[in-house]
Amino acid sequence: MSFFNGKWPAEATLKVRPAAIRALTCVLSLFLGVATSVAAQDAVTSPSAGTPAPSIAPAILPGPSASPAPPTSSSTPSVPPVTDATKSDASPAVEEADTDAASTLWSYRGVKVDAVQFEGVSFDPKDRILEMFAVHEGKPLDPIQVRAMIRRLYATGLYRSIDVRAVKHGSGAGQTVTLIFGGTPRLFVGRVTILGVKTERLSSLLEYSTQLQPGTAFTAAMVATGEQGIRQTLSTNGYYEPVIQSKTRTDEIGKQMDVTYTVTLGPQARVGGVALTGTDIGMTPEEFRKRGKLKYKSKVTRDTTSNALTKLRARYQKQDHLEATVALEKQEYAAPRKQLDYTFGVNQGPTVKVIIKGTKISSARQKKLLPIYEESAVDNDLLNEGAHNIREFLQRQGYFDADVNPHVDGVGTPAQTVVFDVTEGKKYRVIAVDITGNKYFDTDTMRERMQVVKADAYVRNGRYSQSLLENDVASIQSIYRANGFSRVKVSTETLQAGTKGKLALMRVNVKIDEGEQQKFGSAKLSGVDPSREKEVRAMMNTVEDQPFSLSTVSGDRDSILQYYLAKGFEQAKVEVKQALRADDPTQTDLTFVITEGDEVFVDKILLSGVNHTRKSVVNRPLLLKPGDPLDQSALVEMQRKYYDLALFNEANVAVQNPEGTADRKNVLVQLTEARRWDVTYGAGFEAQTGTPQTNCRAQESIGGTTCTPEGRAGASFRVSADVTRINLRGTDNSLQLHTTYGLLERVASITLNTPHLLNHTNFTGSLTGGYSNVQNISTFKASTLQAIARVTQKIPRADTLIYDFTYRRVSVDQDSLQVTANLIPLLSQPVRVGGPGITWYHDTRGPSPLDAQKGMYLSVQDFFSNSKFGSQVNFNRTDIAYSTYYTWGKRRKYTFARNTRFGFEVASGANPNAGTSACAGILLTTNASCNPIPLPERLYAGGASSHRGFAVNSAGPRDLTTGYPVGGSAVFINSFELRLPPPVLPIVGDSVSFVLFHDMGNAFLHINDIWPSFGRFKQPNRQTCFDVTPSQTGTCDFAYFSHAVGVGARYNTPVGPIRVDFSYNINPPVYPIIDDYSLPQANHAVGHGSHFQFFFSIGQSF
């Protein structure tokens, strides 16, 4: 060890190594000194606040005092001891310390320190540690302070080892020394990459199995440990011969180590031999393989063993071997065969029959109630638990005095019987649940929190059990204590209340003794910097003399802590102390004791994993920049924003050196780009009455009455496939090809999506072009070739504006068209439609738009088609929908939903249908088929989300010779729906609810027909619709309000309710059928709209 070189006049250096520590322990323990070096092993991570620090190494400088060094606080980082067992594998050869070096450095005690310098680890000029160490300049050297300085440096987490040098200048009275703190900088885990694995799921599993957490301290041993984790994970997935190569790359700028594992999976193991041990297996090895899905030479996956055990245990249970044991004893990989051989320990045990005497409980319910099925064992604890569950079940059915006694017959024999003797007792009905003594909370508030309820239309006998009542007592006590009633007492009693037929009546009394309410006293802040006290106080909701609430206290504590975390005080702590006032025990004084800690700032943003995405897109979610306070909430928000881009499979935002006390830290943003090509597909169907029929005109040649204007009952199936390309040209734009094929719908479209139009977060854009061939009405099949340019503006809170320009070519298949014969050539002509449109909607529905219970929805759409935009027809269409939702009921929630739709179209210019015989004279305005607006562009009504008294799009005007619906120029539909609380039903429980609804309205030929129709309950001039002679064509009128009532069922699922609706149309229309194209010859008839309709779909009707 050298103390002098040509750089300094005199230099004293002490590097303490593990061997030196051992050699000097006996000598140095006699003296007071200061630790001057740390050779910390790699396995020791940087200590943090709240973590016990390693003990001080016995490498202290000898001093004149024999008194021991003062003990260090557990929260203060210190130098860890080094032994042979903890030597760092990266440490150089051990150098023996020279005791003269210690003496020389101690000899400088009291010498003026002219400068403190750092080597090996660099600090920002604004770093607090430089200011802290600078105070020692110009003061006498104090070895005790040197030790504290080393501790401080080590606590930053930036050092792997530390040494200190003292360099002397001058002599005599003018002698000074320069303290130089040198050391080896610590590296941190950077990006962990798995190469060679094509499956994203497996790649993510392997990355997780390395246990390398980005930002934490790195050691060389971690690489090998990570490789072991990868091998273990691969073996569980069937890969026993992987080749794994690891490579590290040092990022000097980011002070981190990137680790890359290149994995060659090798062959996937196949199922080999299956050996069974046990004296009572109960099945042949072949059957064991079959039941466990252990087919010879099938691929081994991570689920092979668990699935086999599950299936085999289920098989034994089905055969009443409830105590059967099946366990994997051993599995060995046979490399020459590339197979995995299994050895299972199997014992089927005795047959165990379960008999419940005295009541009827289904086998499916038994398996839910009795834990012996789940645990595959029979013991007293499980039997007692099963008896308790049966008793609880019966009490909920009204048998509140039920008694259950279990016992086992035939113990020790091959056939055992578990018997539950049940005495049901009387069946009770809870006629009242009385709550008394509550003053602070009203009774309805108490009832909302209780599970014990009296009988009503939804729970016929009420709900009661001893455990439910105990839970209710705890719930009531909890709400009172949360509001300051710490001495609240709740007592209950159940009383007989006579009988009613075979039922015994019962009352439940709940008595509440509230006690005195605590109130807030003073709220003090301790430990807050005066510059921040005003901001902290503004976040608090604690107000003196207000009712004491633990939730308010907890909320204030969390708000204060969140404030400090957002300001970069990552070690901040908030404790709340409570004290009753001596002069007023009902007042509780609070003191928020805040430990701020040091403010931490962002040093660098280290971004990785970006290969195709543009820098501008990647930088958009960044909420922090170098020099900003390290806001913890911003880290979470950044991660969310990266996922919202839909460009990355994984977004990991972490802090480097999280446990260190350095006041400047790097932020790691590690991204994994998603596959740019994606294919999705699916299938579905809708079932309903009035399903449109196809190819009706072809029936004329083959005969048969298979088509009607009302459609037919049936299901419409469809399949869909989408191909999506994301990360288009390095942006968050995407290109999607959408296709649908079904009996009634064939669609192909391609869409370019721009989620952030012109870098605005509130604007999205799309450009769509495609072709569709759809028959959503029995009258015709329409094909559309169109292009749409659309801009969507999201206004904060609940409003959205959509601006679009549509240009399309619509045409009607002549062979599908069911209208007056001489109008077929005109109405089947292709028509160009084009123009701008705007949509505004306001949506406050909650909790979900699919199942709204409150709020409102208002949408206004307007489309303007004009020849100035290249359109061949001129019209303006306005469509307005307004829905509201109201919920009431304290315990049973009733929802009243209402929806109104009003739409109209105004055409301009010449009517292209004028001049035909079907539109001659007054027929031009009375025959709906003569409407100048093309058939696919008209307004329609009817169906599951419209007027449920009609089949899909079959409401309103009809062709006066065929009777098929042809739409109109106006529509008005109003729906009322009462959504009832779910009753408790067998099997499904409370998953099914019911609705009652009333729909009224119609589609109309002219907008002026709407208002007079409000008072028309019957179809006007109804008798004329029975005249089917061609001379009377044009006299049947459809301008009236049709009314339908019905009932529906809703089955709740995670994606929304599955809906079934049955409706009855009180006043359906009648219409003449003069021409029936499905028949080979004329057969005049009178058509009648169906009274009954049925719909099956997903989601509420509106």
MISE-442163 format. One line per 10 residues: number of its first residue (from 1); their letters; for each residue y, z, x of C-alpha. Coordinates in steps of 0.1 Angstrom, whole numbers. Example, Ala and Ser with C-alpha at 12.3 -4.5 7.8 and 13.67 -1.06 7.14 Angstrom:
1 = AS = -45/78/123  -11/71/137
end
This chain:
1 = MSFFNGKWPA = 0/0/0  33/-11/15  66/7/10  88/-17/30  95/-54/31  122/-76/42  140/-76/9  152/-41/7  166/-17/34  140/8/23
11 = EATLKVRPAA = 115/6/-5  92/33/-18  65/21/-41  38/40/-59  10/21/-77  -14/45/-93  -49/31/-96  -80/47/-112  -96/57/-79  -63/72/-67
21 = IRALTCVLSL = -62/93/-99  -96/107/-92  -87/114/-56  -54/132/-63  -65/152/-94  -72/184/-75  -40/183/-54  -16/171/-80  -27/195/-107  -10/222/-86
31 = FLGVATSVAA = 24/207/-89  50/197/-114  56/160/-113  60/128/-133  37/100/-140  48/69/-122  22/43/-130  -1/31/-156  -31/9/-152  -40/8/-188
41 = QDAVTSPSAG = -73/-6/-196  -74/-36/-219  -92/-19/-246  -63/5/-253  -39/-10/-278  -2/-1/-280  3/32/-297  25/34/-328  42/60/-348  18/82/-366
51 = TPAPSIAPAI = -11/73/-342  -22/99/-316  -11/88/-282  -35/87/-253  -32/117/-229  -11/116/-197  -30/106/-167  -32/133/-140  -12/110/-117  19/132/-114
61 = LPGPSASPAP = 42/136/-84  39/169/-65  69/191/-69  80/225/-58  72/242/-92  37/252/-100  44/255/-137  26/229/-158  44/199/-173  56/204/-209
71 = PTSSSTPSVP = 31/191/-235  38/158/-251  41/151/-288  12/133/-305  36/107/-317  50/100/-282  30/73/-264  18/84/-229  -3/71/-201  -40/70/-208
81 = PVTDATKSDA = -65/84/-183  -87/59/-165  -123/65/-155  -150/44/-142  -162/37/-177  -128/25/-188  -118/3/-159  -102/-30/-170  -123/-60/-162  -90/-78/-154
91 = SPAVEEADTD = -78/-52/-129  -76/-62/-92  -95/-43/-65  -87/-6/-66  -62/5/-40  -62/41/-29  -29/59/-34  -11/73/-5  -1/108/-11  29/102/11
101 = AASTLWSYRG = 42/78/-14  43/105/-41  60/128/-17  85/102/-7  94/94/-43  96/131/-51  118/135/-21  144/113/-38  148/139/-65  185/145/-69
111 = VKVDAVQFEG = 195/113/-52  219/92/-71  204/63/-91  225/33/-86  205/9/-108  174/6/-130  157/-28/-129  127/-44/-146  101/-68/-132  71/-85/-149
121 = VSFDPKDRIL = 84/-80/-185  117/-94/-195  140/-78/-222  167/-93/-243  202/-83/-230  208/-66/-264  176/-46/-263  180/-9/-269  157/0/-241  182/-14/-216
131 = EMFAVHEGKP = 209/8/-230  186/38/-230  177/33/-193  212/24/-183  224/60/-190  204/71/-159  225/50/-136  249/71/-116  230/103/-122  206/121/-99
141 = LDPIQVRAMI = 170/110/-100  149/133/-122  111/128/-120  106/143/-155  129/117/-170  110/90/-150  79/101/-168  96/99/-202  109/64/-193  73/52/-185
151 = RRLYATGLYR = 61/66/-218  89/47/-236  80/14/-219  44/18/-226  51/25/-263  68/-9/-267  34/-25/-265  46/-51/-241  29/-37/-210  -7/-39/-199
161 = SIDVRAVKHG = 0/-19/-168  32/-2/-154  43/7/-119  76/21/-106  93/16/-72  121/35/-57  143/16/-32  166/37/-9  201/25/1  222/41/27
171 = SGAGQTVTLI = 218/75/42  232/110/41  257/119/14  260/82/3  223/77/-1  213/60/-34  181/47/-49  172/18/-72  144/24/-97  123/-8/-103
181 = FGGTPRLFVG = 99/-7/-132  73/-34/-128  42/-42/-147  18/-67/-161  29/-80/-195  4/-77/-223  -7/-108/-242  -14/-109/-279  -39/-128/-300  -25/-162/-310
191 = RVTILGVKTE = -42/-189/-330  -79/-188/-336  -94/-222/-341  -129/-232/-351  -139/-268/-341  -170/-287/-349  -176/-273/-384  -168/-297/-412  -171/-273/-442  -138/-256/-448
201 = RLSSLLEYST = -155/-226/-464  -179/-220/-434  -150/-226/-410  -130/-199/-427  -159/-175/-426  -164/-181/-389  -127/-176/-382  -129/-143/-401  -161/-132/-383  -143/-133/-349
211 = QLQPGTAFTA = -123/-102/-360  -94/-116/-339  -63/-106/-358  -33/-128/-349  -5/-107/-333  -26/-78/-321  -31/-70/-284  -55/-93/-266  -83/-84/-242  -108/-107/-225
221 = AMVATGEQGI = -137/-88/-241  -125/-99/-275  -135/-135/-269  -172/-126/-263  -171/-102/-293  -158/-130/-314  -186/-153/-303  -211/-127/-313  -196/-125/-347  -198/-162/-351
231 = RQTLSTNGYY = -234/-163/-341  -242/-135/-366  -224/-153/-394  -241/-186/-386  -275/-170/-386  -269/-156/-421  -262/-192/-431  -293/-205/-416  -281/-218/-382  -301/-201/-354
241 = EPVIQSKTRT = -295/-225/-326  -258/-230/-324  -240/-240/-292  -207/-221/-289  -181/-228/-263  -149/-207/-261  -117/-217/-245  -85/-197/-241  -50/-211/-236  -20/-189/-226
251 = DEIGKQMDVT = 12/-194/-244  37/-181/-219  67/-185/-242  51/-167/-271  32/-142/-249  0/-149/-268  -35/-162/-261  -49/-190/-283  -86/-189/-286  -107/-220/-296
261 = YTVTLGPQAR = -144/-219/-304  -162/-252/-304  -193/-249/-324  -223/-272/-325  -242/-259/-355  -276/-273/-346  -304/-276/-371  -303/-256/-403  -334/-234/-406  -359/-241/-433
271 = VGGVALTGTD = -380/-216/-452  -412/-211/-434  -440/-185/-440  -437/-158/-465  -459/-128/-458  -463/-99/-483  -472/-63/-475  -481/-37/-500  -512/-26/-519  -500/-35/-554
281 = IGMTPEEFRK = -481/-67/-553  -490/-80/-587  -487/-117/-580  -501/-143/-557  -481/-154/-526  -477/-188/-543  -463/-173/-574  -441/-150/-553  -426/-181/-536  -421/-198/-569
291 = RGKLKYKSKV = -404/-169/-586  -382/-162/-555  -372/-199/-551  -385/-197/-516  -398/-233/-515  -414/-243/-483  -391/-262/-460  -361/-257/-483  -328/-250/-465  -319/-214/-456
301 = TRDTTSNALT = -284/-203/-468  -266/-170/-469  -278/-165/-504  -315/-174/-499  -326/-138/-494  -304/-121/-520  -312/-146/-547  -349/-142/-540  -347/-104/-543  -327/-106/-575
311 = KLRARYQKQD = -350/-131/-591  -381/-112/-581  -368/-79/-593  -359/-95/-626  -394/-109/-629  -410/-75/-624  -386/-59/-649  -395/-85/-675  -431/-75/-670  -420/-38/-675
321 = HLEATVALEK = -425/-28/-639  -392/-10/-638  -400/9/-606  -410/-22/-587  -397/-23/-551  -391/-56/-533  -375/-54/-499  -371/-77/-469  -388/-60/-440  -385/-87/-414
331 = QEYAAPRKQL = -374/-122/-408  -381/-142/-377  -369/-176/-366  -396/-199/-352  -377/-222/-329  -405/-248/-324  -408/-253/-362  -371/-247/-370  -382/-224/-397  -375/-188/-408
341 = DYTFGVNQGP = -405/-167/-416  -401/-138/-440  -420/-106/-445  -414/-87/-478  -426/-53/-487  -437/-54/-523  -450/-28/-547  -449/-35/-584  -456/1/-594  -467/12/-628
351 = TVKVIIKGTK = -457/-5/-660  -429/14/-677  -424/10/-714  -391/22/-729  -392/34/-765  -362/47/-784  -374/66/-814  -352/75/-843  -327/46/-842  -326/8/-837
361 = ISSARQKKLL = -310/-5/-805  -315/-41/-794  -333/-48/-761  -302/-64/-747  -281/-33/-756  -308/-11/-741  -305/-28/-707  -268/-21/-708  -271/15/-718  -301/26/-696
371 = PIYEESAVDN = -294/27/-658  -332/27/-651  -331/-11/-655  -303/-15/-630  -316/10/-604  -353/0/-608  -362/37/-607  -372/64/-631  -359/99/-624  -343/128/-642
381 = DLLNEGAHNI = -307/119/-633  -311/83/-646  -328/95/-677  -301/120/-685  -274/94/-678  -292/70/-702  -295/97/-728  -257/103/-725  -250/66/-729  -272/63/-760
391 = REFLQRQGYF = -254/94/-775  -220/78/-767  -231/45/-783  -243/62/-814  -212/83/-817  -191/52/-816  -213/39/-845  -204/70/-865  -233/93/-857  -212/120/-842
401 = DADVNPHVDG = -239/146/-842  -265/124/-825  -289/141/-802  -310/124/-775  -339/139/-756  -357/118/-729  -392/124/-715  -418/104/-697  -454/101/-708  -483/92/-684
411 = VGTPAQTVVF = -466/103/-652  -487/94/-622  -507/68/-642  -505/30/-640  -489/29/-674  -459/51/-681  -438/54/-712  -402/65/-712  -393/79/-746  -359/87/-759
421 = DVTEGKKYRV = -362/109/-790  -331/103/-810  -318/124/-839  -290/104/-855  -279/131/-879  -253/123/-905  -232/92/-903  -195/101/-902  -163/84/-910  -131/95/-894
431 = IAVDITGNKY = -107/97/-923  -78/111/-903  -66/118/-868  -38/144/-871  -14/151/-843  8/181/-844  32/199/-821  47/167/-806  85/168/-806  95/148/-776
441 = FDTDTMRERM = 72/118/-784  67/104/-818  33/103/-834  30/65/-831  35/67/-793  7/92/-791  -17/71/-812  -11/41/-790  -26/60/-761  -56/73/-780
451 = QVVKADAYVR = -91/57/-783  -101/80/-811  -90/63/-843  -95/67/-880  -114/42/-901  -97/11/-912  -104/-25/-921  -111/-33/-885  -132/-3/-874  -151/6/-905
461 = NGRYSQSLLE = -161/42/-896  -134/49/-871  -140/55/-834  -150/89/-820  -170/105/-793  -167/136/-772  -159/117/-741  -133/95/-759  -116/126/-772  -116/142/-737
471 = NDVASIQSIY = -101/110/-723  -74/111/-750  -65/147/-741  -61/136/-705  -40/106/-714  -16/128/-736  -13/154/-708  -6/126/-683  23/111/-703  39/145/-709
481 = RANGFSRVKV = 36/156/-673  51/122/-662  81/132/-683  87/167/-671  64/188/-692  43/202/-664  30/231/-686  18/210/-715  -14/221/-733  -35/199/-756
491 = STETLQAGTK = -63/213/-778  -85/195/-803  -108/204/-831  -130/184/-855  -133/194/-891  -158/185/-919  -140/169/-948  -167/165/-974  -188/134/-981  -185/100/-997
501 = GKLALMRVNV = -218/86/-1007  -241/88/-977  -212/92/-953  -199/126/-941  -161/126/-937  -144/141/-907  -109/149/-895  -98/152/-859  -69/175/-852  -49/172/-819
511 = KIDEGEQQKF = -25/201/-813  1/197/-786  20/226/-770  47/208/-750  62/238/-732  96/236/-715  107/202/-701  118/200/-666  150/180/-658  165/165/-627
521 = GSAKLSGVDP = 188/187/-607  206/174/-576  192/145/-556  201/147/-519  195/122/-491  185/134/-457  183/113/-426  203/84/-439  228/68/-416  262/72/-433
531 = SREKEVRAMM = 269/35/-432  239/29/-454  241/59/-477  261/41/-504  236/12/-506  207/36/-508  222/57/-536  229/25/-556  192/18/-557  183/52/-572
541 = NTVEDQPFSL = 177/59/-609  175/97/-605  203/112/-626  211/149/-629  202/166/-662  180/137/-673  144/144/-682  123/148/-651  99/119/-646  74/114/-618
551 = STVSGDRDSI = 75/77/-623  113/77/-617  108/97/-585  81/74/-574  102/43/-582  132/57/-563  110/64/-533  95/29/-533  129/13/-538  143/32/-508
561 = LQYYLAKGFE = 113/23/-486  116/-13/-497  153/-13/-488  145/-1/-453  116/-25/-448  139/-54/-458  164/-42/-432  138/-43/-404  130/-6/-402  93/-12/-401
571 = QAKVEVKQAL = 85/25/-392  106/39/-420  92/68/-440  104/84/-472  92/118/-483  103/136/-515  107/174/-516  110/192/-549  123/227/-555  130/246/-587
581 = RADDPTQTDL = 165/261/-590  165/298/-587  191/302/-614  175/276/-638  137/270/-635  139/240/-658  160/221/-631  142/204/-602  163/196/-572  151/166/-551
591 = TFVITEGDEV = 156/159/-514  146/124/-502  138/129/-465  141/96/-448  130/88/-413  146/56/-405  131/48/-371  144/19/-351  156/-13/-366  135/-43/-355
601 = FVDKILLSGV = 147/-79/-352  131/-113/-351  127/-126/-316  110/-160/-321  93/-178/-349  60/-191/-334  48/-219/-357  14/-235/-352  -12/-256/-370  11/-284/-381
611 = NHTRKSVVNR = -3/-319/-374  9/-342/-402  36/-323/-420  72/-330/-411  92/-303/-394  118/-303/-422  92/-295/-448  76/-268/-427  110/-252/-420  119/-251/-457
621 = PLLLKPGDPL = 100/-219/-466  112/-201/-435  133/-171/-447  138/-156/-413  154/-168/-381  157/-153/-346  181/-124/-346  175/-115/-383  162/-80/-393  124/-82/-396
631 = DQSALVEMQR = 122/-82/-434  87/-73/-445  91/-86/-480  104/-119/-466  71/-123/-447  52/-121/-480  76/-145/-497  73/-170/-469  35/-170/-472  38/-175/-510
641 = KYYDLALFNE = 62/-204/-505  39/-221/-480  10/-220/-505  34/-233/-532  38/-264/-512  2/-272/-519  -2/-287/-484  -20/-259/-467  -54/-243/-472  -43/-212/-453
651 = ANVAVQNPEG = -9/-198/-445  -10/-167/-423  24/-150/-416  21/-120/-392  41/-99/-368  32/-100/-332  28/-66/-316  28/-47/-349  20/-13/-334  46/-15/-306
661 = TADRKNVLVQ = 81/1/-307  99/-30/-292  130/-37/-312  125/-75/-310  92/-90/-322  79/-125/-327  68/-137/-361  37/-159/-362  34/-186/-388  -1/-200/-386
671 = LTEARRWDVT = -8/-229/-410  -40/-248/-417  -33/-282/-434  -54/-291/-464  -74/-323/-466  -51/-351/-475  -76/-368/-498  -91/-350/-528  -113/-360/-556  -117/-341/-589
681 = YGAGFEAQTG = -137/-349/-620  -147/-333/-653  -159/-339/-688  -150/-326/-722  -150/-332/-759  -132/-324/-792  -150/-318/-825  -132/-323/-858  -133/-341/-891  -113/-373/-894
691 = TPQTNCRAQE = -123/-386/-860  -110/-422/-857  -136/-448/-861  -139/-478/-838  -148/-515/-843  -144/-513/-881  -136/-549/-886  -168/-560/-869  -187/-543/-898  -177/-572/-921
701 = SIGGTTCTPE = -202/-594/-904  -231/-569/-905  -223/-552/-938  -224/-515/-945  -198/-490/-955  -193/-472/-922  -155/-470/-920  -131/-451/-942  -93/-444/-938  -101/-407/-935
711 = GRAGASFRVS = -123/-413/-904  -155/-393/-900  -167/-359/-888  -178/-360/-852  -170/-353/-816  -150/-373/-791  -164/-372/-756  -146/-381/-725  -149/-380/-687  -121/-380/-662
721 = ADVTRINLRG = -117/-385/-624  -87/-380/-603  -81/-391/-567  -51/-374/-550  -34/-380/-517  -12/-352/-506  11/-348/-475  23/-383/-481  43/-395/-449  44/-359/-438
731 = TDNSLQLHTT = 62/-346/-469  51/-326/-499  50/-358/-519  17/-368/-534  1/-399/-549  -25/-394/-577  -48/-419/-594  -58/-406/-628  -86/-421/-649  -101/-411/-683
741 = YGLLERVASI = -129/-428/-701  -141/-419/-735  -150/-433/-769  -114/-432/-781  -95/-431/-749  -94/-452/-717  -67/-445/-692  -58/-454/-657  -25/-445/-641  -11/-438/-607
751 = TLNTPHLLNH = 17/-413/-601  40/-406/-572  52/-370/-573  81/-355/-555  82/-317/-560  115/-313/-542  137/-343/-551  163/-348/-524  154/-313/-510  164/-296/-542
761 = TNFTGSLTGG = 141/-268/-553  151/-271/-590  145/-309/-592  112/-328/-592  107/-365/-595  78/-387/-605  71/-424/-608  42/-434/-629  26/-467/-637  -6/-475/-656
771 = YSNVQNISTF = -26/-488/-684  -41/-471/-714  -63/-481/-743  -63/-454/-769  -74/-451/-805  -60/-418/-819  -58/-431/-855  -84/-450/-876  -59/-478/-883  -57/-495/-849
781 = KASTLQAIAR = -65/-493/-812  -34/-497/-790  -31/-507/-754  -1/-499/-733  10/-511/-699  39/-489/-688  61/-476/-660  80/-443/-661  106/-429/-638  112/-392/-644
791 = VTQKIPRADT = 134/-364/-630  127/-328/-641  154/-302/-637  143/-266/-639  172/-244/-650  168/-207/-641  150/-185/-666  137/-205/-695  153/-240/-697  141/-273/-685
801 = LIYDFTYRRV = 156/-308/-687  137/-340/-683  154/-373/-677  133/-404/-678  134/-442/-681  104/-458/-697  95/-494/-697  62/-504/-714  44/-533/-731  25/-521/-762
811 = SVDQDSLQVT = 0/-542/-781  -25/-536/-809  -61/-549/-809  -62/-575/-837  -99/-568/-843  -92/-531/-849  -61/-534/-871  -66/-522/-907  -35/-535/-926  -26/-562/-950
821 = ANLIPLLSQP = -42/-594/-938  -10/-615/-934  6/-587/-914  -21/-586/-888  -8/-614/-867  27/-599/-866  17/-562/-860  -8/-571/-833  18/-590/-812  26/-575/-778
831 = VRVGGPGITW = 60/-558/-778  82/-548/-749  98/-513/-753  122/-499/-728  150/-474/-724  162/-440/-713  150/-407/-727  160/-370/-723  141/-339/-732  153/-303/-733
841 = YHDTRGPSPL = 131/-273/-739  137/-236/-739  106/-215/-735  104/-177/-737  69/-174/-750  48/-145/-737  26/-132/-724  11/-167/-721  21/-201/-737  -16/-206/-746
851 = DAQKGMYLSV = -16/-174/-766  20/-164/-774  28/-132/-791  66/-131/-787  95/-153/-778  103/-188/-789  98/-224/-779  124/-251/-787  121/-287/-776  144/-316/-783
861 = QDFFSNSKFG = 133/-352/-773  154/-383/-776  144/-419/-767  167/-449/-769  151/-483/-769  175/-512/-767  176/-548/-758  202/-540/-731  173/-525/-711  150/-554/-717
871 = SQVNFNRTDI = 134/-541/-749  124/-564/-777  129/-538/-804  160/-516/-810  155/-481/-822  163/-445/-815  137/-417/-818  145/-380/-820  118/-353/-822  125/-316/-825
881 = AYSTYYTWGK = 100/-287/-824  109/-251/-829  84/-222/-827  89/-185/-830  66/-155/-826  69/-120/-840  45/-91/-833  44/-58/-851  21/-28/-854  19/2/-832
891 = RRKYTFARNT = -18/1/-827  -30/-30/-844  -10/-59/-833  -2/-85/-859  15/-117/-848  34/-140/-872  39/-174/-857  60/-202/-872  64/-238/-861  87/-264/-875
901 = RFGFEVASGA = 88/-301/-864  114/-325/-875  116/-361/-862  131/-393/-872  136/-429/-860  165/-453/-867  159/-490/-862  186/-516/-857  185/-554/-858  165/-578/-878
911 = NPNAGTSACA = 131/-568/-892  105/-591/-876  82/-586/-906  106/-601/-931  95/-634/-946  58/-625/-950  44/-622/-985  33/-586/-979  70/-578/-972  87/-599/-997
921 = GILLTTNASC = 115/-585/-1018  114/-548/-1024  81/-545/-1004  102/-548/-972  114/-513/-978  85/-498/-998  55/-511/-979  51/-488/-948  33/-516/-929  66/-536/-930
931 = NPIPLPERLY = 84/-510/-908  102/-529/-881  92/-503/-854  59/-512/-837  28/-493/-849  22/-473/-817  59/-463/-816  61/-448/-851  60/-411/-860  26/-396/-871
941 = AGGASSHRGF = 14/-362/-883  -19/-345/-889  -45/-329/-867  -53/-297/-849  -18/-292/-835  1/-306/-865  -6/-305/-902  -42/-292/-904  -46/-305/-940  -50/-340/-926
951 = AVNSAGPRDL = -72/-357/-900  -57/-368/-868  -25/-388/-874  -35/-396/-910  -7/-379/-929  21/-399/-945  26/-435/-955  -4/-458/-958  -10/-495/-959  -9/-505/-996
961 = TTGYPVGGSA = -39/-528/-995  -63/-511/-971  -53/-474/-976  -52/-467/-938  -23/-446/-924  4/-465/-906  30/-438/-897  66/-436/-907  101/-433/-895  104/-395/-902
971 = VFINSFELRL = 83/-364/-901  87/-328/-912  60/-302/-907  62/-265/-911  34/-241/-902  30/-204/-908  2/-185/-891  -7/-149/-893  -28/-138/-863  -48/-108/-871
981 = PPPVLPIVGD = -60/-80/-847  -96/-85/-835  -121/-65/-855  -151/-49/-838  -181/-71/-845  -218/-69/-834  -226/-87/-802  -191/-101/-795  -173/-68/-799  -135/-74/-802
991 = SVSFVLFHDM = -135/-108/-785  -131/-127/-817  -99/-126/-839  -90/-145/-870  -59/-163/-883  -46/-172/-917  -24/-203/-919  -4/-224/-942  8/-259/-932  32/-280/-953
1001 = GNAFLHINDI = 50/-313/-949  43/-349/-942  52/-381/-925  77/-402/-944  87/-439/-946  124/-431/-945  144/-400/-933  161/-399/-967  126/-391/-982  123/-357/-966
1011 = WPSFGRFKQP = 149/-337/-985  139/-347/-1020  102/-340/-1011  108/-303/-1006  105/-298/-1043  76/-322/-1048  43/-305/-1049  25/-335/-1063  23/-371/-1051  50/-390/-1071
1021 = NRQTCFDVTP = 39/-418/-1094  3/-407/-1087  -10/-428/-1115  1/-460/-1099  -21/-453/-1069  -52/-457/-1091  -42/-493/-1099  -61/-514/-1074  -51/-548/-1087  -33/-569/-1061
1031 = SQTGTCDFAY = -4/-575/-1085  5/-538/-1083  7/-536/-1045  37/-516/-1035  39/-490/-1063  20/-461/-1046  44/-435/-1031  36/-409/-1004  69/-391/-1003  60/-355/-1011
1041 = FSHAVGVGAR = 51/-323/-993  14/-317/-988  2/-281/-986  -28/-268/-968  -42/-233/-964  -69/-222/-941  -86/-197/-918  -94/-199/-882  -113/-180/-855  -102/-175/-819
1051 = YNTPVGPIRV = -126/-165/-792  -107/-151/-762  -115/-165/-728  -97/-163/-694  -83/-198/-699  -71/-193/-734  -86/-189/-768  -113/-212/-781  -101/-223/-815  -119/-232/-847
1061 = DFSYNINPPV = -99/-240/-878  -110/-247/-914  -84/-259/-938  -81/-268/-974  -56/-294/-985  -43/-283/-1019  -28/-317/-1028  -42/-345/-1007  -30/-380/-1014  -47/-408/-1033
1071 = YPIIDDYSLP = -43/-444/-1023  -55/-479/-1034  -81/-498/-1013  -78/-534/-1022  -91/-548/-990  -120/-532/-972  -127/-550/-939  -159/-532/-933  -175/-548/-963  -185/-585/-964
1081 = QANHAVGHGS = -170/-589/-999  -141/-575/-1019  -148/-541/-1034  -116/-526/-1048  -116/-487/-1049  -94/-457/-1050  -93/-436/-1019  -89/-398/-1019  -77/-377/-990  -102/-351/-981
1091 = HFQFFFSIGQ = -96/-315/-992  -114/-300/-963  -107/-304/-925  -123/-289/-895  -110/-287/-859  -124/-273/-826  -102/-271/-796  -88/-247/-769  -55/-228/-772  -35/-218/-802
1101 = SF = -23/-245/-825  12/-239/-814
end
